[in-house]
Structures are given as structure tokens and as C-alpha cells.
Amino acid sequence: MLKRLYLCLPMLAWMGLVQASDISDIKDKLAAIMPGITIESIQPLDNTGLYEAVINGEIIYFSKDARYVFQGDVIALQERKNITEQKRVDLRKQTLASVDEADMIIYEPKKTEHTLTVFTDIDCGYCRKLHQQIAEYNALGIRIRYMAFPRTGIDSESYDKAVDVWCAKDRKQALTDAKNGKEVNSETCNAHVQAQYELGRRIGVTGTPALFLESGELLPGYVPPKRLKEILDQKALADS
């Protein structure tokens, strides 16, 4: 048994070197074909002969010779598992974990059971409904981390309202005032609203409110407090 193991070790090391060489070669080919791209990661996709790359935040698949590209979800039929969606979830989790909480507006419960990252728009009706129930979410142990996502984009009235809120001395009060239709005027600051908007688009936000679980999973749209608590509890139980 031990002898077989020692025989396998050089083979495993050789395979690792070949794999690293293949990845380096593919990176060079992609950089030549698509100059200016940012290759965030690249790795073999199991034993499929394909390589999975994250380029400018997008998940793309390539043939080993980089002559063919595949876009779309890859499904493992036997396991009935969406490999691409799981990768998206993992990337969202990493991306959201990298954001400084000092740039968010956070509503803390007395005792946190779950943390939710919510991309919000000032004028969105369901965003306002969610915010009106913020005390109920907190009472259920749900910590809400708000990030800005002006739906009408940069250089819009929605964007300006978000900047005023994020630049306010008391962000929580400013957010509540703005969502109640009150005008908020603040001095210009580095509000991070544009960065949050662009990050939201990158991880798949297309509408608001967009609710992200700690796992990176996305719940699109408003979910009532009690129902949200049930969902979060169920997912926590399934992951334990």
C-alpha cells in the first residue's frame, strides 16, 4: 500500500505541473485574443476537458486550446447540480465579504441570528415597504446591511438621492427620511454609491430590493419579515 502511494506521488506532481502549464498557456492565449481583459481565475472543470474562467466578473468556459468559448450554465446531470450557479453564489459571497461595512447602512438587532445584505433604491415601492418593517426584521434577529442601488443608474435623480443619504451625518435617519419622501441635503462626500451600484450589477442585481444571504444566494424582491425568517432558518439548518 505504502509502495503504491510513493509510486503515485511523482505522477500527481507531474499532473499538477502539466495542469499549471496548461492554465498559463490558456491565459496567454486569452490575453492575446482579448487584450485588456482581467482574468480573475482559471481552472479545469473536473474532467470535462473544459476550463472555467472568471473574466471581468463573468463565468466563461473555454476549450483547452482556447479556440472555443462556451457561455451559459453547466449542469452535472447525474447529480442534477448547476455547477455554474454554485460558482456564482461563491463569487457573490466572496465579493460581499470584501465590502467594508463602514460604507453600508446597517440596522442591528439585539441578537443577530442572520445577516442580510440588501441592495436598495430610495424610491422603489417595495424597498420602502421593507424599510418600514426594519424593526420587525431586527426583532426576529435579522441584521440588515444596506447597499445603494439607484435603479435609474448613475447621473440620475435616484443616484443623487442615494448620495445625499450616504453623505449624511446620520445615515439611518437620512435613509428613513428619504424613503418617506422627505428631501435630504448633504455636503458632497466620497459616498461609494457608484461603487456599490457597479458591484451590484456585477453580482447580478437587476431590480430592488435584492436580498443576499450570507451564503451568497440571492432572493430577488421583497420578502415579509416572518417568511424571511423561515427561509433563513431553513437554509441555516440545511447547511449545518
C-alpha positions in Angstrom: 0.0 0.0 0.0 2.8 2.4 1.0 4.8 1.4 -2.0 1.9 2.2 -4.3 1.5 5.6 -2.6 5.1 6.5 -3.3 4.8 5.5 -6.9 1.7 7.7 -7.3 3.3 10.8 -5.8 5.6 11.6 -8.8 2.7 11.1 -11.1 0.5 13.5 -9.1 3.3 16.1 -9.1 3.7 15.8 -12.8 0.0 16.2 -13.4 0.0 19.3 -11.3 2.8 20.8 -13.4 1.1 19.9 -16.6 -2.1 21.5 -15.3 -0.3 24.7 -14.3 1.4 24.8 -17.7 -1.9 24.4 -19.4 -3.5 27.2 -17.4 -0.6 29.5 -18.1 -0.8 28.7 -21.8 -4.6 29.4 -21.9 -4.1 32.7 -20.0 -1.5 33.8 -22.6 -3.8 32.8 -25.5 -6.8 34.6 -24.0 -4.8 37.8 -23.3 -3.7 37.8 -26.9 -7.2 37.2 -28.3 -9.0 39.6 -25.8 -6.5 42.3 -24.8 -7.5 44.4 -21.8 -9.5 41.7 -20.0 -9.0 40.9 -16.4 -8.6 37.1 -15.8 -9.6 36.7 -12.1 -9.3 32.9 -12.0 -9.0 30.0 -14.3 -9.1 26.3 -13.5 -10.0 22.9 -15.1 -13.7 22.0 -14.9 -13.4 18.5 -13.3 -12.5 16.0 -16.1 -14.6 17.6 -18.8 -11.7 18.9 -20.9 -13.1 22.4 -20.3 -11.6 25.3 -18.4 -13.7 27.6 -16.2 -12.6 31.2 -16.1 -13.8 34.2 -14.3 -13.2 37.2 -16.6 -14.3 40.7 -15.5 -16.7 39.0 -13.1 -18.3 36.7 -15.7 -18.1 32.9 -15.7 -17.0 31.6 -19.1 -15.8 28.2 -20.3 -13.1 27.5 -22.8 -11.7 24.6 -24.6 -8.1 23.7 -23.8 -6.7 25.3 -27.0 -8.8 28.5 -26.3 -10.3 28.2 -29.7 -13.8 27.7 -28.4 -15.8 29.5 -25.8 -19.0 28.4 -24.0 -21.3 30.8 -22.2 -24.2 29.6 -20.1 -24.9 27.2 -17.2 -23.1 23.9 -17.0 -25.3 21.2 -15.4 -23.9 18.0 -13.8 -26.7 15.7 -15.0 -26.0 12.8 -12.7 -26.0 14.9 -9.6 -28.6 17.3 -11.0 -26.4 20.2 -9.9 -26.0 23.6 -11.5 -22.2 24.0 -11.3 -22.2 27.5 -12.8 -24.9 28.8 -10.4 -22.9 27.4 -7.4 -19.8 29.3 -8.7 -21.9 32.5 -9.0 -23.0 32.0 -5.4 -19.5 31.5 -4.2 -18.3 34.6 -6.1 -21.1 36.7 -4.6 -20.2 35.6 -1.1 -16.5 36.5 -1.6 -17.4 39.8 -3.2 -19.9 40.9 -0.5 -17.5 39.8 2.2 -14.8 42.1 0.8 -17.0 45.2 1.2 -16.2 47.5 4.1 -19.2 47.7 6.4 -18.3 51.3 7.2 -19.6 52.0 3.7 -23.0 50.4 4.4 -26.0 51.5 6.4 -26.6 48.8 9.0 -29.6 48.1 11.2 -28.5 45.8 14.1 -30.8 43.5 16.2 -30.1 43.0 19.8 -29.0 39.4 19.0 -28.0 38.6 15.4 -29.2 35.2 14.0 -28.9 36.1 10.3 -27.2 38.8 8.3 -28.8 40.0 5.1 -27.2 42.4 2.5 -29.9 44.4 0.8 -29.4 46.5 -2.3 -31.9 49.3 -2.1 -33.3 52.2 -4.1 -34.7 55.3 -2.4 -37.9 55.5 -4.5 -38.6 51.8 -5.0 -42.0 50.9 -3.5 -41.1 47.5 -2.2 -37.8 48.9 -0.8 -39.8 51.4 1.2 -42.1 48.7 2.4 -39.2 46.6 3.5 -37.7 49.6 5.3 -40.9 50.4 7.1 -40.7 46.9 8.7 -37.0 47.2 9.6 -37.8 46.9 13.3 -39.7 43.7 12.7 -36.7 42.2 10.8 -34.4 43.2 13.7 -36.8 41.8 16.3 -36.5 38.4 14.5 -32.7 38.6 14.8 -32.1 39.6 11.2 -29.3 42.1 10.6 -29.8 44.3 7.6 -26.8 45.7 5.7 -28.0 48.3 3.1 -26.1 49.0 -0.1 -27.1 51.6 -2.6 -28.5 50.6 -6.0 -30.1 53.5 -7.8 -32.2 51.7 -10.4 -32.1 54.5 -12.9 -28.3 54.5 -12.9 -25.5 56.9 -12.4 -26.2 60.7 -13.1 -29.9 60.3 -12.2 -32.2 61.8 -9.6 -32.3 58.4 -7.9 -28.5 58.4 -7.7 -28.4 61.9 -6.3 -30.8 60.9 -3.6 -28.7 58.0 -2.6 -25.6 60.1 -2.5 -27.3 62.6 -0.2 -28.3 59.7 2.2 -24.8 58.1 2.2 -23.2 61.5 2.8 -25.5 62.4 5.7 -24.0 62.6 9.2 -26.8 60.3 10.4 -27.3 57.9 7.6 -30.0 55.9 9.2 -32.2 58.9 9.8 -31.4 60.2 6.3 -32.4 56.9 4.8 -35.7 56.8 6.7 -36.4 60.4 5.7 -35.6 59.9 2.1 -37.8 56.7 1.9 -40.6 58.7 3.4 -40.4 61.2 0.6 -38.5 63.9 2.6 -35.7 65.9 0.9 -32.3 65.2 2.3 -29.5 67.6 1.6 -25.9 66.7 2.4 -22.5 68.1 1.7 -20.7 66.2 -1.1 -18.5 63.3 0.0 -17.0 60.1 -1.2 -20.2 58.2 -0.8 -19.3 54.9 -2.5 -22.7 54.9 -4.2 -21.3 54.4 -7.7 -19.0 51.6 -6.5 -21.9 49.9 -4.8 -24.1 50.3 -7.8 -21.4 48.8 -10.1 -20.8 46.0 -7.6 -24.5 45.2 -7.6 -24.7 45.0 -11.3 -21.6 42.7 -11.4 -23.1 40.2 -9.0 -26.5 40.1 -10.8 -28.7 42.8 -9.3 -31.3 43.8 -11.8 -34.0 45.1 -9.6 -34.6 46.2 -6.0 -34.8 45.2 -3.3 -32.2 42.5 -3.9 -31.6 40.4 -0.8 -28.3 38.4 -0.5 -27.9 35.7 2.1 -24.6 35.2 3.9 -24.1 32.2 1.6 -24.2 34.4 -1.5 -27.6 33.2 -2.6 -30.0 35.9 -4.0 -33.6 36.4 -3.0 -34.9 38.8 -5.6 -37.7 41.1 -4.3 -39.4 41.9 -1.1 -40.0 39.1 1.5 -42.1 39.7 4.6 -40.3 39.5 8.0 -41.7 36.2 9.3 -41.5 34.5 5.9 -37.9 35.7 5.5 -37.0 34.3 9.0 -38.4 30.9 8.0 -36.3 30.9 4.8 -33.2 31.9 6.6 -33.8 29.3 9.4 -34.4 26.5 6.8 -31.2 27.4 4.9 -29.1 27.5 8.0 -30.5 24.1 9.1 -29.8 22.6 5.6 -26.2 23.9 5.7 -25.5 22.7 9.2 
